[in-house]
């Protein structure tokens, strides 16, 4: 099994994920594409010392991008939306 830092790459901080965090106690992460829901649950619980209620995952396809006359592709990636138990919190920006 991989280390928790290899499974969870970074938190996904967007307007939608901020609303989900405030309204539904859900946190979004960019995760390793080969990780399954059980591995993601264990990694979040170990890294942040919280209890996870549910994990939802989705595979997202990279977009085609253009720079001048050259075309390229962004990488495919996997997103996980983790629902925490009542009373649990994860704060990423404590000093802000």
Secondary structure, DSSP 8 states (H G I E B T S, - for coil): ---HHHHEEEE---HHHHHHHHHH-EEEEEE-TT--HHHHHHHHHHHH---EEEEEEEEE---EEEETTEEEE---EEEEEEEE-TT----S-S--
